[in-house]
Amino acid sequence: MNIESVYRMIAQDLQAVERELDKNIQSEIALVPTMGRYILNSGGKRFRPLLLILSARLCGYKGKGHIQLACILEFIHTATLLHDDVVDNANIRRGNTSANTLWGNQASILIGDLFFAQSFSLIAQTRNWRVLKVLTGATTQLAQGEVLDLVQEGDLACDEAGYLTTITYKTASLIKAACHVGAILGNVDQKKEKAMKNFGNNLGIAYQLMDDTLDYVSTEEEFGKTIGKDLEEGKITLPLIHTLQKSVPEDREFIVSALKKEKLTKKLLTKILNLIKHYQGLEYTAQKAREYAIKAKKELKSFLPSHEKEALLVIADYVVDRRR
């Protein structure tokens, strides 16, 4: 089984999610469906819906409520992307022109707000208190992670522990929620529910670690956004943290001085990238990602063999092997 066959395995459910998404962006205000369709159809992998659907199936769920919940996750995730692109002044998202570039920052913020509002309206319709608690908690953590990310911008004193806290909040929280909600729908015992939460959390950390590695090594066509963007924006991610910790004083001073400049020139950026490669910041980060993926896979030991379990194990491998 590979990642393509995993998607094919639940293709009908994913198609139902697409219909649900489209239904919930209908509005008399033309800008809402126009922007909504653009951002929702711009090449997203539906990674969180994928995890929720597979987790629910693994845990024995047979109903249809997972479709709406998968839609909720995608709305929350998409809202954060719209807001992120405004904060980061991004021009590219998933290989396409970003929504804020096409429609402006104001429209992107407001449509993002609308997606958040729509997601919570849909959560209320589930009338499931436990699901409500998980999703609202995850959204709160996600927002805190975005604030932490902003606070740590340009902070060269940020260490690995601080960075891991940020990505646990910013990225892993919603991925963990997807797996946790699947377990709740399946009504499994506490041991298996905890295992699904831990699987999602470790997988989410591995996912972001690889994202931060790919920011330095993928081509723009593969990754779908400008390469080296994190460094230009002063985002302190693990490849840079490791390099700063391991570099000799002269190299560290150069990096610190370069990142303090008002504009990071292509020449300075290239030299920093070469230093990150020299001190194996990328290898270190990728290895950390593999370690978290292994932790995630171990959490599934209590589940009997099944196509869904195999699919989730494939996803854990895909997260660290992907190029975008």
ZAMARGU-4260 file (C-alpha; in steps of 0.2 Angstrom, whole numbers, plus 5000, padded with zeros to 4 digits):
<rodrens>
0) 5000/5000/5000 | 5006/5018/4996 | 4999/5035/4999 | 4990/5035/4982 | 4981/5019/4987
5) 4977/5026/5004 | 4967/5040/4996 | 4959/5028/4984 | 4953/5017/4998 | 4942/5031/5005
10) 4939/5040/4989 | 4920/5040/4991 | 4921/5048/5009 | 4933/5061/5003 | 4921/5065/4988
15) 4907/5067/5001 | 4918/5079/5011 | 4921/5089/4995 | 4902/5090/4992 | 4899/5095/5011
20) 4913/5109/5009 | 4905/5116/4993 | 4887/5116/5002 | 4894/5126/5016 | 4902/5140/5006
25) 4886/5144/4997 | 4881/5163/5000 | 4872/5177/4992 | 4888/5187/4994 | 4897/5182/4978
30) 4915/5184/4986 | 4912/5170/4999 | 4910/5156/4987 | 4922/5163/4974 | 4936/5164/4987
35) 4930/5149/4996 | 4931/5138/4981 | 4948/5145/4976 | 4957/5142/4992 | 4948/5125/4995
40) 4952/5119/4978 | 4970/5125/4977 | 4978/5108/4979 | 4976/5104/4997 | 4979/5086/5002
45) 4964/5085/5014 | 4976/5078/5026 | 4966/5081/5042 | 4950/5074/5034 | 4960/5059/5028
50) 4966/5055/5046 | 4949/5058/5054 | 4940/5046/5041 | 4953/5032/5043 | 4954/5034/5062
55) 4935/5033/5064 | 4935/5017/5053 | 4950/5009/5063 | 4940/5012/5078 | 4924/5003/5071
60) 4913/5018/5067 | 4900/5014/5054 | 4890/5030/5053 | 4890/5046/5042 | 4894/5059/5055
65) 4912/5059/5051 | 4909/5068/5034 | 4903/5084/5042 | 4917/5083/5056 | 4930/5081/5042
70) 4923/5096/5034 | 4924/5106/5050 | 4943/5101/5051 | 4946/5107/5034 | 4937/5124/5037
75) 4947/5127/5053 | 4964/5123/5044 | 4959/5133/5028 | 4955/5148/5039 | 4972/5147/5047
80) 4980/5147/5030 | 4971/5162/5025 | 4976/5171/5041 | 4994/5165/5040 | 4997/5171/5022
85) 4992/5189/5028 | 5003/5188/5043 | 5018/5181/5032 | 5014/5193/5017 | 5015/5177/5007
90) 5012/5177/4988 | 5011/5159/4985 | 5001/5145/4993 | 5001/5127/4987 | 5010/5133/4971
95) 4996/5145/4966 | 4994/5164/4969 | 4989/5166/4987 | 4971/5173/4991 | 4978/5189/4999
100) 4988/5193/4983 | 4972/5191/4973 | 4959/5199/4984 | 4969/5208/4997 | 4972/5206/5015
105) 4955/5212/5021 | 4946/5200/5011 | 4957/5185/5017 | 4955/5189/5035 | 4936/5191/5034
110) 4934/5175/5024 | 4945/5166/5036 | 4934/5173/5050 | 4919/5166/5041 | 4927/5149/5039
115) 4930/5149/5058 | 4912/5154/5061 | 4905/5141/5049 | 4916/5127/5057 | 4909/5131/5075
120) 4891/5132/5068 | 4894/5115/5061 | 4902/5108/5077 | 4886/5114/5087 | 4875/5104/5075
125) 4884/5088/5080 | 4877/5089/5098 | 4892/5079/5104 | 4899/5087/5119 | 4915/5077/5118
130) 4919/5081/5100 | 4915/5099/5104 | 4927/5100/5118 | 4941/5092/5107 | 4939/5103/5092
135) 4937/5119/5102 | 4952/5115/5113 | 4962/5111/5097 | 4957/5127/5089 | 4962/5137/5105
140) 4979/5128/5105 | 4982/5131/5087 | 4979/5150/5089 | 4991/5150/5104 | 5004/5141/5093
145) 5002/5155/5080 | 5005/5168/5093 | 5020/5159/5099 | 5027/5158/5082 | 5025/5177/5080
150) 5033/5180/5097 | 5048/5169/5093 | 5050/5177/5076 | 5068/5183/5075 | 5072/5177/5092
155) 5089/5168/5090 | 5088/5163/5108 | 5074/5151/5104 | 5079/5133/5108 | 5073/5116/5103
160) 5061/5114/5117 | 5053/5131/5114 | 5052/5126/5095 | 5044/5109/5099 | 5031/5118/5110
165) 5026/5130/5096 | 5024/5116/5083 | 5014/5105/5095 | 5002/5119/5097 | 5002/5126/5079
170) 5002/5110/5069 | 5000/5095/5079 | 4985/5101/5089 | 4973/5099/5074 | 4980/5083/5067
175) 4979/5076/5085 | 4961/5082/5086 | 4957/5073/5069 | 4963/5056/5076 | 4955/5059/5093
180) 4938/5063/5086 | 4939/5047/5075 | 4942/5037/5091 | 4927/5046/5100 | 4916/5042/5085
185) 4921/5023/5086 | 4918/5023/5105 | 4934/5014/5109 | 4941/5011/5127 | 4952/5024/5135
190) 4968/5015/5131 | 4964/5015/5112 | 4957/5033/5113 | 4974/5039/5121 | 4984/5029/5108
195) 4975/5038/5094 | 4978/5055/5102 | 4996/5051/5104 | 4997/5044/5086 | 4990/5061/5080
200) 5001/5072/5091 | 5017/5063/5086 | 5012/5062/5068 | 5008/5081/5068 | 5026/5085/5075
205) 5034/5074/5062 | 5024/5083/5049 | 5029/5100/5054 | 5048/5095/5056 | 5048/5089/5038
210) 5039/5105/5032 | 5053/5115/5040 | 5066/5104/5032 | 5057/5105/5015 | 5058/5124/5016
215) 5076/5123/5013 | 5078/5109/5001 | 5062/5107/4990 | 5060/5116/4973 | 5046/5129/4973
220) 5036/5118/4961 | 5037/5103/4973 | 5034/5113/4989 | 5021/5125/4983 | 5028/5140/4991
225) 5044/5151/4990 | 5059/5141/4996 | 5069/5149/5010 | 5054/5159/5015 | 5055/5155/5033
230) 5072/5161/5035 | 5068/5177/5025 | 5054/5180/5037 | 5065/5177/5053 | 5056/5161/5058
235) 5067/5151/5069 | 5065/5133/5065 | 5075/5117/5070 | 5087/5117/5056 | 5093/5134/5061
240) 5092/5131/5079 | 5103/5116/5077 | 5115/5125/5066 | 5117/5140/5079 | 5120/5127/5093
245) 5133/5118/5083 | 5142/5131/5074 | 5159/5139/5078 | 5158/5157/5085 | 5163/5165/5069
250) 5149/5156/5059 | 5137/5159/5073 | 5141/5178/5073 | 5139/5179/5054 | 5121/5171/5055
255) 5116/5182/5069 | 5122/5197/5060 | 5114/5193/5044 | 5097/5189/5051 | 5097/5206/5060
260) 5099/5215/5044 | 5083/5224/5037 | 5084/5214/5021 | 5091/5196/5019 | 5100/5197/5002
265) 5101/5182/4991 | 5120/5181/4994 | 5118/5181/5013 | 5103/5169/5012 | 5114/5157/5001
270) 5128/5157/5014 | 5116/5154/5028 | 5109/5139/5019 | 5126/5132/5015 | 5130/5134/5034
275) 5114/5124/5039 | 5119/5111/5027 | 5137/5111/5033 | 5132/5108/5051 | 5119/5095/5046
280) 5104/5105/5052 | 5093/5097/5039 | 5099/5079/5043 | 5096/5082/5061 | 5078/5089/5059
285) 5074/5075/5047 | 5080/5062/5059 | 5069/5070/5073 | 5054/5069/5061 | 5058/5050/5058
290) 5059/5048/5077 | 5042/5055/5080 | 5035/5045/5065 | 5041/5029/5073 | 5033/5035/5090
295) 5017/5038/5081 | 5017/5020/5073 | 5020/5012/5090 | 5004/5019/5096 | 4994/5008/5084
300) 5001/4992/5092 | 4985/4989/5102 | 4974/4989/5086 | 4971/4973/5077 | 4978/4971/5059
305) 4967/4980/5046 | 4967/4990/5030 | 4964/5006/5040 | 4979/5002/5052 | 4990/4998/5037
310) 4984/5015/5029 | 4989/5025/5045 | 5006/5017/5045 | 5009/5021/5027 | 5004/5039/5031
315) 5017/5040/5045 | 5030/5035/5032 | 5024/5047/5019 | 5025/5061/5031 | 5044/5059/5032
320) 5047/5054/5014 | 5037/5067/5005 | 5044/5081/4995 | 5029/5093/4997
</rodrens>
